Amino acid sequence: MILGKRPLRLFAAWVLLCLCLQKALAQQSATPDSLYPQRLTWVLGLGIPAYGGATYLLYDTWYKNYELGPFHTFNDWGEWRGMDKAGHLYATYAESELAFRVAQWVGFRRNSAVWLGVGTGMLIQSTLEIMDGFSQKWGFSWPDMAFNIAGAGLFAAQELHWQEQRIRIKGSAWHPGYPEAVITSTDGQSTTSLQERGQDLFGQGAVQTFLKNYNATTVWLSINPSSFLATPSAKKFPAWLNIALGYGAGNLYGGHDNTWTSDSGAAFELSAQNYPRYSQFYLSLDLDLRRIPVNNRTLRTLLHSLNWLKIPAPALEINTRGGVKGHLWHW
């Protein structure tokens, strides 16, 4: 296992987590009795093996199938019309908040839990970037790391300043319908379809669609207006109603352009006129499920656990193809 031969490459990620943990424990030391030892034991007992197992499983099922080599960097800025960067922003934000909630459940004070959340989110994403750094096909991406930091930073800044999340990053995805037209290789000797290309790139099924299909995913800034209103009129605006600004993209069948080479060596190129790559901007409504008053503990837990997803709602789309669309129901 190549990562095992170069353990110092993981040092930076571990240092970041240790610094956050040290700061959290220093702040926590004033009230050590607030921790729940049994809960802490459960979290560490399950979390550490889960992290190690997931890291090895990812390597075993993905990275070892590609040629590995010395650690190197890779500038992927501009690929996928920024959808991969939006994904990094979203993932690190969600992971940081989840770890923060777990730390609070264990008994850490708010500020301590924030630093633990940030450290955990950055550790998870840094591990992926470091593994990319050893792959000849990719590399360690500083732009990816910048958006990882931005996602964790947005979470931490709000929690430390407002003690709540007024601006949430959420995600949504819907499996796109690929054109059925036959695509012929540049030499005219081979054929394929966009459905086949899409499945090769992005996989199939709901999970793969949500995680890696850049044509299907939308990343949202879900803003809670009532939390910014300090006047009595704020009471007239539902505390659980959000305004959502979304970003997506379409006709993406390659990183920088719609050209690719099949496993058999056939080269394919899509016409930019027939299949223009474009960005999509959305305006919609959303719900902050954590702000809905619910007395039932089970239902409240369920709503809170789903708050990283954008709620389906009507939406207005403006795209760079010059189109304006209204969606009665968009997710």
C-alpha positions in Angstrom: 0.0 0.0 0.0 1.7 3.1 -1.2 0.4 5.3 1.6 1.9 3.0 4.2 5.3 3.5 2.6 5.1 7.3 3.0 3.4 7.9 6.3 4.9 11.4 6.6 2.7 12.5 3.8 -0.3 12.3 6.1 1.5 14.3 8.8 0.0 17.7 7.8 -3.5 16.5 8.0 -2.9 14.9 11.4 -1.2 18.1 12.7 -4.2 20.1 11.8 -6.5 17.8 13.7 -4.2 17.7 16.7 -4.0 21.5 16.8 -7.8 21.7 16.7 -8.1 19.0 19.3 -5.5 20.7 21.5 -7.4 24.0 21.3 -10.7 22.3 22.0 -9.4 20.5 25.0 -7.7 23.7 26.4 -11.1 25.5 26.2 -12.8 22.5 27.7 -10.5 22.2 30.7 -12.5 24.8 32.6 -15.4 22.5 32.8 -14.1 18.9 32.6 -17.2 17.4 34.3 -19.4 18.3 31.3 -18.0 15.5 29.2 -19.9 12.2 29.0 -17.1 9.5 29.2 -19.3 6.7 27.9 -20.4 8.8 24.9 -16.8 9.8 24.2 -15.7 6.1 24.3 -18.4 5.2 21.8 -17.5 8.0 19.5 -13.8 7.2 19.6 -14.4 3.5 19.5 -16.5 3.7 16.4 -15.1 6.8 14.7 -11.4 5.9 14.5 -12.0 2.4 13.0 -14.6 3.9 10.7 -12.1 6.5 9.4 -9.3 3.9 9.0 -11.6 1.4 7.4 -13.2 3.9 5.0 -9.7 5.2 4.0 -8.4 1.7 3.2 -11.7 0.7 1.4 -11.4 3.8 -0.8 -7.8 3.0 -1.6 -8.6 -0.7 -2.2 -11.6 -0.1 -4.5 -10.5 3.0 -6.3 -6.9 4.2 -6.1 -5.1 0.9 -6.5 -6.8 0.5 -9.9 -4.7 3.4 -11.2 -1.0 3.8 -11.5 0.6 5.2 -8.3 3.7 7.3 -8.0 5.6 10.0 -6.0 3.5 12.6 -4.3 2.8 15.5 -6.6 0.4 18.5 -7.1 -2.2 19.0 -9.8 -3.9 22.2 -10.9 -7.4 21.3 -11.8 -8.8 24.8 -11.6 -11.4 25.3 -14.4 -12.4 21.7 -14.7 -16.1 20.7 -14.7 -17.2 24.4 -14.7 -16.4 24.5 -11.0 -18.9 21.8 -10.0 -16.2 19.8 -8.3 -15.1 22.8 -6.3 -18.7 23.4 -5.2 -18.8 19.8 -4.1 -15.7 20.3 -1.9 -17.2 23.3 -0.3 -20.4 21.4 0.4 -18.7 18.2 1.7 -16.4 20.0 4.1 -19.2 22.2 5.4 -21.4 19.2 6.1 -18.7 17.0 7.6 -17.6 19.9 9.9 -21.2 20.4 11.1 -21.8 16.7 11.7 -18.6 16.4 13.7 -19.6 19.5 15.7 -23.0 18.1 16.6 -21.3 14.8 17.7 -18.8 16.7 19.8 -21.6 18.6 21.5 -23.4 15.3 22.2 -20.3 14.0 23.8 -20.3 17.1 26.1 -17.8 19.5 24.6 -18.6 23.2 24.9 -19.7 25.1 21.8 -16.3 26.7 20.9 -14.5 23.4 21.6 -16.9 21.5 19.5 -16.5 24.0 16.6 -12.7 23.3 16.5 -13.2 19.6 16.6 -15.7 19.9 13.8 -13.4 21.9 11.6 -10.5 19.5 12.4 -12.5 16.4 11.5 -13.9 17.9 8.3 -10.5 19.0 7.1 -8.9 15.6 8.1 -11.4 13.7 5.9 -11.0 15.9 2.9 -7.2 16.2 3.3 -7.0 12.4 3.4 -8.7 12.3 0.0 -6.4 15.0 -1.4 -3.3 13.2 -0.2 -4.4 10.0 -1.8 -5.0 11.9 -5.0 -1.4 13.2 -4.7 -0.1 9.7 -5.1 -2.2 8.9 -8.1 -0.6 9.5 -11.5 -4.1 10.2 -12.9 -4.7 13.1 -10.5 -2.7 14.9 -7.9 -2.9 17.0 -4.8 -5.1 20.0 -5.7 -4.5 23.3 -3.9 -7.8 24.7 -5.4 -9.6 21.8 -3.9 -8.0 22.5 -0.5 -9.0 26.2 -0.8 -12.6 25.2 -1.2 -12.3 22.7 1.7 -11.0 25.5 3.9 -13.8 27.8 2.7 -16.5 25.2 3.6 -15.1 24.5 7.1 -14.5 28.3 7.5 -18.1 29.2 6.6 -19.3 26.8 9.2 -16.9 27.9 11.9 -17.3 31.6 11.4 -21.1 31.4 11.7 -21.0 29.2 14.8 -18.4 31.3 16.6 -20.0 34.7 15.7 -23.7 33.9 15.6 -23.9 30.6 17.5 -26.1 29.3 14.7 -26.0 28.6 11.0 -27.8 31.3 9.2 -26.3 30.4 5.8 -26.3 26.7 5.0 -24.7 24.8 2.2 -27.0 22.2 0.9 -27.1 19.8 -2.1 -29.6 18.2 -4.4 -29.4 15.9 -7.4 -31.8 14.4 -10.0 -30.7 11.8 -12.5 -30.5 13.5 -15.9 -31.9 12.1 -19.1 -29.1 11.6 -21.6 -29.6 12.0 -25.3 -29.9 8.7 -27.1 -28.2 9.9 -30.3 -25.3 7.7 -31.5 -21.8 9.4 -31.2 -19.2 8.5 -33.8 -15.5 8.6 -33.1 -13.3 11.1 -34.9 -12.0 8.4 -37.3 -15.5 7.1 -38.0 -14.6 3.5 -36.8 -16.3 3.4 -33.5 -19.6 4.5 -31.9 -20.9 5.2 -28.4 -23.7 7.1 -26.8 -23.9 9.9 -24.2 -25.7 7.5 -21.9 -22.8 5.2 -22.1 -20.3 8.0 -21.6 -22.3 9.4 -18.7 -22.4 6.0 -17.0 -18.7 5.5 -17.5 -18.0 8.9 -15.9 -20.6 9.2 -13.2 -21.9 5.8 -12.6 -25.5 4.8 -12.0 -27.9 4.8 -9.1 -29.0 7.5 -6.6 -25.9 7.5 -4.5 -23.4 7.9 -7.4 -25.7 10.5 -9.0 -25.6 12.6 -5.8 -21.9 12.1 -5.1 -20.3 12.4 -8.5 -22.7 13.3 -11.4 -21.8 17.0 -12.2 -24.7 17.2 -14.7 -27.2 16.2 -12.0 -26.0 18.0 -8.9 -26.9 21.4 -7.6 -25.1 23.1 -4.7 -27.1 25.7 -2.8 -26.6 28.5 -0.4 -29.7 28.3 1.8 -30.1 31.6 3.6 -32.4 32.1 6.6 -33.9 35.7 6.4 -35.6 35.7 9.8 -32.2 35.2 11.6 -31.0 38.5 10.1 -34.1 40.5 11.1 -33.8 42.1 14.4 -37.1 44.0 14.3 -40.5 42.8 15.4 -41.4 42.3 11.8 -39.1 39.2 11.9 -41.8 37.4 13.8 -44.0 37.6 10.7 -41.5 35.8 8.6 -41.4 32.1 9.3 -38.2 31.1 11.1 -38.0 27.9 9.1 -38.3 29.4 5.6 -35.1 29.9 3.6 -34.2 31.5 0.3 -31.9 29.3 -1.7 -29.3 30.3 -4.4 -28.2 27.3 -6.4 -25.4 26.5 -8.9 -25.3 23.7 -11.4 -24.0 22.8 -14.8 -24.9 20.8 -17.9 -23.5 19.0 -20.9 -20.3 18.0 -19.0 -18.7 14.9 -20.5 -15.1 15.8 -19.8 -13.1 17.9 -17.4 -12.2 20.9 -19.6 -14.0 20.0 -22.8 -16.2 17.3 -24.2 -13.5 15.1 -25.7 -12.4 11.7 -24.5 -10.7 8.5 -25.5 -12.5 5.1 -24.9 -10.8 2.1 -23.3 -10.3 0.7 -26.9 -8.4 3.9 -27.9 -11.2 5.5 -30.0 -11.3 9.3 -29.8 -14.6 11.1 -29.4 -15.4 14.8 -29.6 -18.8 16.5 -29.1 -19.7 19.5 -31.2 -19.7 22.7 -29.0 -22.6 24.0 -31.0 -24.8 20.9 -30.4 -23.6 20.2 -26.9 -22.5 23.5 -25.3 -21.2 23.3 -21.8 -23.1 25.7 -19.6 -23.7 26.9 -16.0 -27.0 27.2 -14.3 -28.0 29.6 -11.6 -31.1 29.0 -9.5 -33.4 31.0 -7.1 -35.7 28.9 -5.0 -37.2 28.4 -1.6 -36.0 26.0 1.1 -36.7 24.8 4.6 -34.3 25.0 7.5 -35.4 21.7 9.2 -33.6 22.5 12.4 -35.8 25.5 13.0 -39.1 23.7 12.6 -40.6 23.3 16.2 -41.2 19.6 16.8 -41.8 18.0 20.1 -41.4 14.4 19.1 -37.8 13.5 19.6 -37.6 10.9 16.9 -39.2 13.2 14.3 -36.9 16.0 15.4 -33.8 13.8 15.0 -35.0 12.7 11.5 -35.6 16.3 10.4 -32.2 17.4 11.7 -30.4 14.6 9.9 -32.0 15.6 6.6 -31.0 19.2 6.9 -28.0 18.9 4.5 -30.5 18.3 1.6 -32.3 21.0 -0.3 -36.0 20.6 -0.1 -37.8 20.2 -3.6 -39.5 23.5 -4.4 -40.4 25.7 -7.4 -37.3 27.4 -8.8 -36.2 30.0 -11.4 -33.2 29.0 -13.5 -30.9 31.4 -15.5 -28.2 29.6 -17.5 -25.3 30.7 -19.6 -26.9 29.4 -22.8 -29.1 32.5 -22.6 -32.1 30.6 -21.3 -34.5 31.5 -18.5 -36.6 28.6 -17.1 -39.3 28.2 -14.5 -39.3 24.9 -12.7 -42.6 23.9 -10.9 -40.7 21.3 -8.9 -36.9 21.3 -8.8 -34.5 19.3 -6.7 
